[in-house]
Amino acid sequence: MNTFTKATLALLTSSVIATSAFSAPQAASDDSQYEAYRSSVSSLEALSNTLEKKGINFNADVNLQGATTFAKKTEAYNDKYDELQTIFNAAHFSN
């Protein structure tokens, strides 16, 4: 009976370790995707504030239709950022 208990405990321990090992990369991936999303939002807000202070007309609305993951939302924000950066460059370097 003692051998059975040790074997069961060893199996249970190895299962917990394996589960933790497989779930850790997913959690890290979710965290990094969220951080990238937040960074994109912050960058767009900063650029929008700069354009606003310079009196430049722009549309900072981001189309998130169909963006169901942080990666897709990040892509939408990055696309809008690129659009506003082009507007900024045109206004700033035209002088």
CORFEN-V446748 format. One record per residue. RES is the residue in one small letter. PSI is psi in degrees with one decimal (none if undefined). D_LAST is the distance of its C-alpha to the last C-alpha in whole Angstrom. Layout:
RES,PSI,D_LAST + RES,PSI,D_LAST
This chain:
m,-37.2,86 + n,-38.2,85 + t,-40.2,83 + f,-42.1,82 + t,-42.8,80 + k,-40.5,78 + a,-41.7,77 + t,-43.5,76 + l,-41.0,74 + a,-42.1,73 + l,-43.2,72 + l,-44.0,70 + t,-44.6,68 + s,-33.2,67 + s,-42.5,66 + v,-43.0,64 + i,-43.6,62 + a,-41.3,61 + t,-43.0,60 + s,-40.4,58 + a,-38.7,56 + f,-29.5,55 + s,-22.9,54 + a,-46.3,52 + p,-35.8,49 + q,-44.2,49 + a,-42.6,48 + a,-38.7,46 + s,-44.0,44 + d,-42.8,43 + d,-44.1,42 + s,-34.3,39 + q,-39.6,38 + y,-42.0,38 + e,-40.8,36 + a,-40.4,34 + y,-49.1,34 + r,-37.7,33 + s,-41.5,30 + s,-41.8,28 + v,-44.7,29 + s,-41.4,28 + s,-42.6,24 + l,-40.9,24 + e,-42.0,24 + a,-44.6,22 + l,-38.7,19 + s,-42.7,20 + n,-39.4,20 + t,-46.3,17 + l,-41.0,15 + e,-44.0,18 + k,-30.1,17 + k,-3.8,13 + g,25.9,15 + i,132.6,14 + n,135.0,17 + f,166.4,18 + n,111.6,22 + a,10.1,23 + d,130.5,27 + v,128.5,29 + n,105.8,31 + l,13.9,34 + q,123.4,37 + g,-6.3,39 + a,98.2,38 + t,-8.8,41 + t,163.2,40 + f,-33.5,38 + a,-42.4,37 + k,-37.5,36 + k,-40.7,34 + t,-43.1,32 + e,-42.3,31 + a,-43.2,30 + y,-38.8,28 + n,-37.9,26 + d,-43.5,26 + k,-38.3,24 + y,-45.0,22 + d,-40.5,21 + e,-47.2,20 + l,-31.9,18 + q,-37.4,16 + t,-42.0,15 + i,-44.5,13 + f,-47.6,12 + n,-42.6,10 + a,-42.6,9 + a,-40.4,7 + h,-41.3,7 + f,1.5,5 + s,-17.0,4 + n,none,0
